[in-house]
């Protein structure tokens, strides 16, 4: 039989629909008779006998003659439905057979006769020989669905789409999957816009026009009132935009073309410490000064610095500045190095000199810092390998690391000493002097610092430092029979005497018993004789290895190194002659 079920894809029919399933596109079971269409009662009519003559325009009927074993059959009259059906709108498109033979819809009814199987154009049994009603391959052919009443017949399936609770009938194949007609949405009642809902006098909200759209006029034809609040909001927004733009425009013009705001004079009021960080440019300096209340604007300071030839040489650090200074006055203070509130510890300085500088810079009584250092030496952060020898004159010697230290009003001698010791400990750990000491044949890391302090005291530059460290290591060797393992550096005698003399009595130096005097003792002094810098430290860890044993600075600027004692004696004689000429005698 021919299946007039679903179309190309599944339909979203509800499972509770009694007609759910593949039951033909009309939604009815295959019944004993055609189904009424378009909501009109089906009219009783009689089927014409099958065509005896072929029609040129109907090729499907010519196919029947290809099967000689089956004679042409006549179709039986269609039976009636007992009640009108709720169907679909009349279809305009008709089968070509209907268009050419309209009389088929009005033929008188004939009596049913036994049927033989009828085959379609593809050779399939159409099932017309098994049913009392003709089921055609085209559901639209052979019937005028819009005008024929239908009469009931036994076994008819009731119309399940005729009640209010019924599911909507399925669409015919030609009307499936059509896009629904667009439904125009109404504006929400609370839509706040100019000319929309919320107008004065429209509290009931009943201003929709018949077509569902909100109109611009009321039912009486008068124009609706504009919302006063909406207009006020719009006016405020416009004024804000205009006012803000004007303010920023004025600020831009003032900043761009007007002279920078500036104070006058050298400043007045309290003094504040202003810290300038490393790498700061003039703009950043100006902003820091402005935040501290020193200058009126950053631009005033920048302009003054650019106008001063030394304005770009300002160093980072802490400056004591007065408030409300002019830009030019602030620049004048900051280009003067003496005004910079810092303490710089030079390479090779002894601790006694560092203590004096701290007292002077922090306004402490003379000797105050040295007293604190002696009392609090063990509490200032020395490494475990330092400060343990009771013969040390100062446990902090060699641990006040040479550098520049920025001072503030909160800086104290103790806090500054603690910062210096920390810097030294960090640098020594960074250089790995604990491991290097064993490689160099030294007893402990403190001896590395001690050698570096000797090198720093006697040498002039890094090249001198490397050769000088070689001299120290060679004189310490047990094979040294020239100086008998004595280092004999004048700087050690001067440290023991707390002096800095070039000319002194050698015999007195050799007889002075002191653990720091290398003219008297063998090997290294008990501890460092100063605070070595990075050049001296790295040279100590990497000596020249040239075999140098002696050195003399003949002119006071250049140091000459020799390997033999005879060469050294010649240089010593030359040095003494120069000293006589210098002293006039």
VOGU-3710 file (C-alpha; in Angstrom, 3 decimals, decimal comma):
1> xxxxxxxxxx> 0,000/0,000/0,000  1,105/3,599/-0,500  2,265/5,307/2,729  1,098/8,891/3,205  2,669/9,248/6,573  5,124/11,845/7,703  7,177/14,017/5,491  10,961/14,054/5,209  11,560/14,604/8,908  9,854/13,721/12,185
11> xxxxxxxxxx> 6,953/15,876/13,352  6,810/17,138/16,950  3,542/15,259/17,710  2,741/14,664/21,344  2,910/11,014/22,455  -0,537/11,295/24,077  -2,104/12,175/20,745  -4,297/9,209/19,822  -3,160/9,650/16,252  0,529/9,613/17,258
21> xxxxxxxxxx> 2,484/7,505/14,855  2,947/7,102/11,175  -0,717/7,178/10,138  -0,736/9,361/7,050  -0,348/13,062/6,761  -4,046/13,671/7,507  -3,576/12,095/10,942  -6,237/9,351/10,305  -5,879/5,649/10,134  -6,022/4,263/6,655
31> xxxxxxxxxx> -9,732/3,994/6,323  -12,315/2,532/4,098  -12,842/5,645/2,108  -11,259/9,043/1,506  -10,960/11,495/4,331  -12,815/14,786/4,129  -10,653/17,794/3,658  -10,792/21,521/4,352  -13,502/21,264/7,004  -16,349/20,624/4,496
41> xxxxxxxxxx> -18,548/17,526/4,426  -17,463/15,117/1,815  -19,791/14,764/-1,110  -20,761/11,431/-2,307  -19,532/10,593/-5,731  -18,786/7,667/-7,883  -15,415/6,765/-9,192  -14,962/6,590/-12,893  -13,738/3,368/-14,305  -10,093/3,215/-14,972
51> xxxxxxxxxx> -9,153/4,875/-18,185  -9,347/2,585/-21,160  -7,485/4,849/-23,503  -4,042/6,241/-22,810  -3,673/9,956/-22,483  -0,578/11,579/-23,799  -0,409/13,992/-20,897  -0,941/11,261/-18,289  2,009/8,922/-18,528  1,196/7,225/-15,239
61> xxxxxxxxxx> -1,951/5,679/-16,746  -0,076/4,344/-19,717  1,844/2,176/-17,365  -1,228/0,107/-16,618  -1,209/-1,279/-20,118  2,244/-2,741/-19,577  0,798/-5,507/-17,423  -1,433/-7,630/-19,715  -2,213/-10,091/-16,940  -4,274/-7,510/-15,115
71> xxxxxxxxxx> -7,259/-5,970/-16,844  -8,274/-2,429/-16,323  -10,251/-2,076/-13,122  -12,986/0,251/-12,182  -12,898/2,186/-8,981  -15,678/1,886/-6,535  -17,663/4,731/-5,209  -16,358/6,370/-2,152  -18,303/6,045/1,020  -19,422/8,866/3,207
81> xxxxxxxxxx> -18,351/10,030/6,634  -21,167/10,379/9,156  -20,134/13,852/10,269  -18,228/16,847/8,945  -14,519/16,869/9,600  -12,440/19,690/10,969  -9,755/19,869/8,318  -7,594/22,257/6,482  -8,155/25,070/4,092  -8,897/24,041/0,528
91> xxxxxxxxxx> -5,859/23,318/-1,506  -5,459/25,265/-4,700  -3,072/22,887/-6,363  -4,806/19,889/-7,933  -3,599/16,770/-9,529  -3,178/17,113/-13,252  -5,846/14,507/-13,608  -8,320/16,726/-11,832  -7,478/19,729/-13,907  -8,160/17,906/-17,168
101> xxxxxxxxxx> -11,185/15,871/-16,066  -13,214/17,876/-13,592  -16,245/15,670/-14,203  -14,748/12,963/-12,070  -15,790/14,790/-8,945  -19,494/14,689/-9,987  -19,877/11,134/-11,241  -22,782/9,073/-9,975  -22,140/6,358/-7,477  -21,607/2,825/-8,747
111> xxxxxxxxxx> -21,920/-0,448/-6,960  -18,806/-1,978/-5,457  -17,339/-4,863/-7,395  -14,590/-7,305/-6,667  -11,201/-5,797/-7,299  -8,012/-7,193/-8,639  -4,627/-5,797/-7,512  -3,766/-2,527/-9,210  -0,120/-1,580/-9,787  1,405/1,847/-10,029
121> xxxxxxxxxx> 3,994/3,166/-12,492  6,832/1,451/-10,587  5,175/-1,923/-10,502  4,117/-1,818/-6,866  0,748/-2,977/-5,628  -1,244/0,114/-4,703  -3,624/-1,795/-2,498  -6,690/-0,638/-4,436  -7,837/-4,170/-4,904  -7,994/-4,788/-1,153
131> xxxxxxxxxx> -10,013/-1,851/0,121  -13,523/-0,729/-0,542  -12,308/2,822/-1,027  -9,715/3,803/-3,615  -6,417/4,858/-2,091  -4,618/6,791/-4,762  -0,932/7,546/-4,979  -1,811/11,220/-4,992  -4,008/12,141/-1,985  -5,302/15,200/-3,781
141> xxxxxxxxxx> -6,551/13,408/-6,904  -10,106/12,318/-7,562  -11,964/14,401/-5,059  -13,138/17,944/-4,621  -12,401/18,246/-0,891  -13,926/21,593/-0,427  -17,469/20,875/-1,736  -18,424/17,221/-1,229  -20,338/16,150/1,830  -19,418/12,864/3,367
151> xxxxxxxxxx> -21,645/10,192/4,681  -20,920/7,770/7,469  -20,104/4,172/6,966  -19,608/1,267/9,300  -16,225/1,083/11,086  -15,460/4,743/10,641  -12,779/6,129/12,944  -14,207/9,020/14,967  -12,908/12,506/14,354  -10,419/13,071/17,114
161> xxxxxxxxxx> -9,701/16,652/16,096  -13,281/17,896/16,470  -13,205/18,526/20,234  -11,756/21,424/22,204  -9,344/19,174/24,081  -7,965/17,638/20,894  -4,430/18,190/19,728  -3,996/20,428/16,689  -4,136/18,399/13,488  -0,878/17,806/11,621
171> xxxxxxxxxx> -0,081/20,017/8,712  -0,302/18,675/5,176  2,985/18,039/3,379  2,838/21,282/1,429  2,531/23,399/4,554  4,989/21,742/6,904  7,979/23,574/8,319  6,682/26,969/7,378  7,981/29,922/9,364  5,351/31,299/11,751
181> xxxxxxxxxx> 4,043/34,712/11,001  5,904/37,344/13,039  4,034/38,707/15,983  4,710/42,303/16,766  5,692/42,738/20,385  4,169/45,422/22,476  6,334/47,842/24,328  6,596/47,096/28,057  4,366/49,173/30,263  7,295/50,503/32,255
191> xxxxxxxxxx> 9,441/51,553/29,300  10,878/54,887/30,298  11,636/56,987/27,257  10,738/60,409/26,042  7,243/60,247/24,545  6,659/56,685/25,856  5,171/55,224/28,979  5,337/57,415/32,041  3,872/60,505/30,340  1,969/62,961/32,458
201> xxxxxxxxxx> -1,687/62,095/32,634  -1,162/58,520/31,392  -1,044/56,720/34,706  -3,587/54,160/33,551  -1,205/53,108/30,830  -4,105/52,646/28,382  -2,602/54,440/25,415  -2,129/51,575/23,035  -3,604/51,925/19,605  -5,878/49,237/18,206
211> xxxxxxxxxx> -3,073/47,546/16,337  -1,081/47,023/19,530  1,449/49,778/18,886  1,954/52,718/21,149  0,972/55,855/19,358  2,142/59,403/19,695  -1,340/60,693/20,499  -4,039/59,841/22,992  -7,445/58,483/22,091  -8,784/62,004/21,996
221> xxxxxxxxxx> -6,300/62,960/19,294  -4,309/65,385/21,457  -0,496/65,093/21,545  0,786/63,354/24,655  2,787/65,369/27,169  6,508/64,828/27,406  7,799/63,571/30,780  9,162/66,475/32,831  11,494/64,208/34,734  12,954/62,757/31,546
231> xxxxxxxxxx> 13,572/66,228/30,173  15,199/67,267/33,440  17,501/64,250/33,381  18,457/64,948/29,777  19,187/68,583/30,612  21,348/67,615/33,584  23,299/65,150/31,450  23,891/67,742/28,754  24,982/70,351/31,288  27,308/67,799/32,934
241> xxxxxxxxxx> 28,936/66,929/29,618  29,355/70,552/28,624  30,589/71,583/32,078  33,020/68,677/32,381  34,392/69,293/28,908  34,842/72,944/29,696  36,637/72,203/32,956  39,043/69,731/31,375  39,581/72,050/28,466  40,402/74,888/30,826
251> xxxxxxxxxx> 42,728/72,661/32,850  44,503/71,490/29,691  44,989/75,039/28,402  46,157/76,235/31,808  48,606/73,370/32,172  49,802/73,714/28,592  50,269/77,440/28,273  50,040/79,071/31,703  53,195/79,388/33,838  53,624/76,670/36,470
261> xxxxxxxxxx> 52,512/77,454/39,981  55,526/78,318/42,138  56,442/79,587/45,575  58,785/82,527/46,164  61,909/82,624/48,300  64,146/80,151/50,087  61,328/78,499/51,971  59,751/78,892/55,363  58,543/76,691/58,163  59,782/73,264/59,180
271> xxxxxxxxxx> 62,542/71,256/57,569  61,659/67,887/56,008  63,856/65,070/54,731  63,202/64,330/51,076  64,546/61,054/49,721  65,296/60,878/46,010  65,531/57,247/44,838  68,087/55,934/42,393  67,194/56,391/38,743  64,651/59,129/39,411
281> xxxxxxxxxx> 64,192/61,708/36,654  63,454/65,380/37,097  59,708/64,824/36,780  59,684/62,204/39,531  61,864/64,422/41,720  59,428/67,287/41,248  56,451/65,136/42,224  58,251/63,908/45,367  59,071/67,483/46,366  55,494/68,612/45,747
291> xxxxxxxxxx> 54,075/65,788/47,878  56,437/66,811/50,685  55,229/70,419/50,448  58,626/71,736/49,340  57,575/73,142/45,941  54,213/74,356/44,684  54,257/72,221/41,541  56,418/69,582/39,941  56,626/71,633/36,747  58,152/74,589/38,600
301> xxxxxxxxxx> 60,994/72,358/39,812  61,491/70,790/36,361  61,647/74,212/34,692  64,186/75,455/37,241  66,346/72,324/36,890  66,375/72,621/33,108  67,377/76,268/33,393  70,294/75,444/35,718  73,458/74,069/34,007  73,949/71,591/36,897
311> xxxxxxxxxx> 70,275/70,761/37,185  70,661/67,319/35,646  73,514/66,336/37,988  71,301/65,961/41,065  72,237/62,802/42,934  69,884/60,391/44,660  69,807/60,496/48,433  68,180/62,284/51,356  68,031/66,090/51,283  66,993/68,264/54,228
321> xxxxxxxxxx> 64,619/70,765/52,587  62,424/73,580/53,851  58,781/73,764/52,925  57,399/76,311/50,418  60,616/76,777/48,484  60,723/78,130/44,973  61,711/75,691/42,270  65,021/77,481/41,737  65,830/77,437/45,475  65,122/73,701/45,686
331> xxxxxxxxxx> 67,409/73,019/42,725  70,200/75,129/44,279  70,133/73,006/47,428  70,070/69,677/45,603  72,991/70,382/43,255  75,270/71,042/46,262  76,810/67,688/47,350  77,404/69,027/50,864  73,668/69,471/51,311  72,980/65,832/50,574
341> xxxxxxxxxx> 72,127/64,108/53,830  74,239/60,991/53,275  77,306/59,413/54,788  79,852/57,924/52,414  82,330/55,379/53,769  85,378/55,231/51,501  87,209/51,994/50,702  89,948/51,236/53,214  88,647/53,550/55,960  89,424/52,379/59,473
351> xxxxxxxxxx> 86,598/52,085/61,946  87,877/55,031/64,007  87,386/57,323/61,023  83,903/55,901/60,349  82,852/56,538/63,954  83,998/60,158/63,749  82,039/60,700/60,503  78,861/59,257/62,038  79,142/61,480/65,106  79,564/64,541/62,919
361> xxxxxxxxxx> 76,763/63,697/60,487  74,218/62,778/63,134  75,189/65,531/65,532  76,429/63,159/68,227  79,065/63,973/70,856  82,587/62,920/69,913  83,202/59,257/70,743  79,481/58,416/71,122  79,374/56,051/68,135  82,603/54,264/69,085
371> xxxxxxxxxx> 81,257/53,651/72,576  78,056/52,163/71,149  80,112/49,962/68,784  82,210/48,542/71,615  79,194/47,949/73,830  76,839/46,481/71,203  79,322/44,710/68,878  77,822/41,267/69,419  74,267/42,557/68,814  74,843/44,277/65,467
381> xxxxxxxxxx> 74,631/41,216/63,219  78,207/39,990/62,814  78,577/36,563/61,136  79,408/33,604/63,369  83,008/33,402/62,170  83,831/37,024/63,093  84,652/38,801/66,356  85,683/35,736/68,363  89,375/36,525/68,957  89,875/38,414/72,235
391> xxxxxxxxxx> 93,043/40,086/70,843  90,972/42,055/68,315  91,126/45,755/68,998  87,693/46,269/67,390  85,436/43,305/66,466  83,633/45,515/63,913  86,831/46,290/61,979  86,375/45,157/58,387  82,554/44,976/58,725  81,538/48,616/58,210
401> xxxxxxxxxx> 81,205/48,130/54,466  82,302/51,020/52,217  79,245/52,555/50,568  76,985/55,585/50,643  74,335/55,573/53,328  71,277/57,810/53,150  70,343/59,414/56,428  67,049/60,649/57,751  65,817/62,292/60,923  65,140/58,814/62,329
411> xxxxxxxxxx> 68,699/57,535/61,735  70,676/56,689/64,878  74,302/55,552/65,313  73,164/52,063/66,217  70,804/51,711/63,244  73,503/52,972/60,894  76,140/50,565/62,275  73,687/47,696/61,939  73,066/48,610/58,290  76,808/48,715/57,557
421> xxxxxxxxxx> 77,447/45,319/59,156  74,566/43,798/57,197  75,968/45,128/53,928  79,383/43,626/54,674  77,971/40,254/55,687  75,842/40,107/52,537  78,808/40,933/50,284  81,077/38,369/51,936  78,427/35,688/51,590  77,913/36,669/47,952
431> xxxxxxxxxx> 81,651/36,275/47,256  81,742/32,905/49,046  84,782/33,725/51,164  84,179/30,798/53,538  84,902/28,284/50,760  87,627/30,438/49,185  89,601/30,610/52,428  90,535/26,936/52,259  91,489/27,173/48,592  93,875/30,044/49,378
441> xxxxxxxxxx> 95,472/28,195/52,329  93,976/30,539/54,926  92,666/29,451/58,308  89,251/31,156/58,272  87,136/33,684/56,365  88,295/36,482/58,674  91,802/36,095/57,263  90,410/36,683/53,746  89,035/40,020/54,963  92,365/40,733/56,675
451> xxxxxxxxxx> 94,398/40,160/53,475  91,956/42,349/51,563  92,366/45,125/54,149  96,189/44,994/53,762  95,905/45,084/49,964  93,472/47,987/50,099  95,776/49,959/52,431  98,952/49,498/50,359  97,735/49,442/46,736  96,488/52,172/44,411
461> xxxxxxxxxx> 94,292/50,355/41,898  92,941/46,944/41,014  96,093/45,859/39,204  98,135/46,817/42,218  95,716/44,919/44,437  96,241/41,626/42,577  100,035/41,908/42,720  99,872/43,026/46,332  97,839/39,967/47,342  100,446/37,800/45,571
471> xxxxxxxxxx> 103,134/39,418/47,721  101,194/38,602/50,888  100,645/34,946/49,976  104,330/34,473/48,939  105,679/36,028/52,158  103,445/33,774/54,258  104,952/30,644/52,756  107,205/28,535/54,938  109,823/28,544/52,190  110,236/32,315/52,534
481> xxxxxxxxxx> 113,706/32,756/54,002  114,083/36,361/52,834  111,622/37,944/55,284  111,236/34,794/57,417  107,487/34,641/56,810  107,031/38,226/57,969  104,778/40,378/55,782  106,402/43,668/56,978  103,691/46,080/55,768  104,026/49,608/57,128
491> xxxxxxxxxx> 100,264/49,971/57,179  100,016/47,379/59,951  102,419/49,300/62,179  100,485/52,512/61,549  97,237/50,753/62,468  98,745/49,473/65,698  99,919/53,014/66,460  96,624/54,544/65,262  98,520/56,809/62,892  99,128/57,271/59,153
501> xxxxxxxxxx> 102,795/58,042/58,790  104,988/57,268/55,807  108,287/58,013/57,426  108,890/56,211/60,689  111,843/54,501/62,363  112,098/50,988/60,989  113,985/49,668/63,987  111,288/50,927/66,305  108,657/49,278/64,146  110,518/45,962/64,209
511> xxxxxxxxxx> 110,722/46,131/68,000  107,073/47,109/68,635  105,255/44,054/69,987  101,702/44,199/68,797  99,429/41,491/67,262  98,728/43,859/64,363  102,353/44,841/63,641  103,652/42,630/60,784  107,178/44,016/61,280  107,197/42,155/64,556
521> xxxxxxxxxx> 105,006/39,072/64,124  105,001/36,377/61,446  102,115/35,956/59,150  98,891/37,957/59,142  97,768/40,403/61,806  95,113/39,246/64,236  92,384/40,969/62,282  91,600/43,439/59,491  93,185/46,904/59,615  90,413/48,622/57,673
531> xxxxxxxxxx> 87,250/48,085/55,631  88,159/46,726/52,182  86,107/47,482/49,108  84,968/45,161/46,332  88,100/45,698/44,179  90,413/44,639/46,998  88,187/41,673/47,897  88,022/40,272/44,363  91,795/40,793/43,918  92,441/38,879/47,142
541> xxxxxxxxxx> 90,370/35,971/45,864  92,175/36,058/42,492  95,869/37,005/42,948  98,266/37,743/40,085  100,458/34,612/40,510  103,503/36,550/39,166  105,871/35,456/41,920  106,148/38,970/43,367  107,918/39,363/46,721  108,589/43,111/47,129
551> xxxxxxxxxx> 107,128/46,479/46,141  108,013/50,154/46,560  106,205/53,340/45,588  109,023/55,605/44,609  107,009/58,688/43,605  104,022/58,112/45,837  101,723/57,393/42,892  103,160/54,394/41,074  103,943/51,109/42,792  106,785/48,983/41,456
561> xxxxxxxxxx> 106,938/45,251/42,198  110,029/43,038/42,204  110,776/39,344/42,727  114,215/39,524/44,357  115,540/41,252/47,413  118,414/42,923/45,505  115,994/44,613/43,138  114,018/45,705/46,128  117,071/47,271/47,810  117,766/49,385/44,728
571> xxxxxxxxxx> 114,222/50,688/44,761  114,402/51,404/48,483  117,587/53,467/47,972  115,879/55,433/45,219  112,893/56,065/47,439  115,048/57,363/50,314  116,892/59,745/48,015  113,603/61,214/46,862  112,491/61,683/50,423  115,660/63,636/51,290
581> xxxxx> 115,168/65,949/48,339  111,539/66,465/49,269  112,418/67,384/52,864  115,229/69,747/51,694  118,071/67,906/53,012
//
